[in-house]
Amino acid sequence: MTELFSPFSLGRLELPHHFVMAPMTRNRANPDGVPGEFTPEYYAQRASLGLLITEGTQPNADGQGYVNTPGIYTDEHVAGWRRVTDALHDAGAATYVQLMHAGRIAHVDNTPHHRQPVAPSAIASGTDMYTPSGKAPTSTPRALTTAEVEQTVQDFRHAAASAIAAGADGVEIHGANNYLVQQFFAPNANERTDQYGGSIENRARFALEVAAAVADEIGADRTGFRISPGSQGGGLDEGPSGNDLYRHLVGSLNDLGLAYLHVFHFGDDELLADLRSLWKQPLLVLRGGRQLDEYERDLASGLADGVPVGHLALANPDFVERYRAGAPMNDADVATFFNGGAHGYVDYPTLSAAAGA
């Protein structure tokens, strides 16, 4: 536990410990993408985590795939996120806004003005998602033109600048979990014949251009990047060259000098070790289903520098205090993850509240 609670430098930040709150979609934004009424309270309750990476936030209108997810590309979005960052800064914590373009993981009924989703190629994911009228297959996207891919890079740049204008300490580019950036990596989602398809270098090009544009706009030391090699559930197959693509990608991202790399690890330990050797800045490793007594293992081995916390942070606003004390944790109520409203969002009890009950 000693190493977990030692100070931690990440980009421009000096953090009190090695825990970080992982990004988690909560579907509680207003219909226009402005963070909802309870969002500042939700994040501020969890300020003891030190650095909080926000839920996925779309960088443009085409980036929305789910109902009531937030944006960061209009003046109204900036004002709404300012309420969140002010609340966190007042509570002594830092914020990175995650920039997430859903790509083909979308349904027309969830998007502004019922827009057809966009993706590297016009190939549906073959998966289902929730819409205002119930569960339905994701919509077949249209393929972005080369000019639109280039414009999307600039949209990420603009979104990063907007996040900083809203008071964020940095941004995390979401290159994971089957969304747009990762869709470019996978041959079964990317059949392009321009400079963004085909070879490993071409399939990684969009991700690297986004990272370079964001780093140029706000500083490499305020830019993080998330990947999830081998992630399941979105219909992607990165193919036999997938691991080589990640080695190329991470080596090239390392050259940009970004603040951190965030790996959602799905079990390929050999690849993870290779990425660690290629990456010279702080590395965050999220392992799904990790037990409490395993949190320090990656730090002790030198594999990771930061420990993202997901559902336990969602269910325990005082996760850090509970962990330090060896106290029992609240269980996360899965039924309220995406329901909207305060229940299951800002009403999880803290230890002090439970003691006073």
BELZI-V505232 format. One record per helix or strand. SS is the DSSP state (H for helix, E for strand). FROM is the first residue (numbers start at 1). TO is the last residue. Records with the same first field share a line. If there is no record, write none. Layout:
SS = FROM-TO / FROM-TO
//
This chain:
E = 8-10 / 13-15 / 19-21 / 51-58 / 71-71 / 94-99 / 118-119 / 128-131 / 134-137 / 142-143 / 170-175 / 223-227 / 260-265 / 282-287 / 306-309
H = 39-45 / 47-49 / 61-63 / 75-90 / 108-110 / 112-114 / 146-165 / 180-185 / 200-218 / 220-222 / 242-256 / 269-278 / 292-294 / 297-301 / 311-315 / 319-325 / 334-336 / 351-356
//
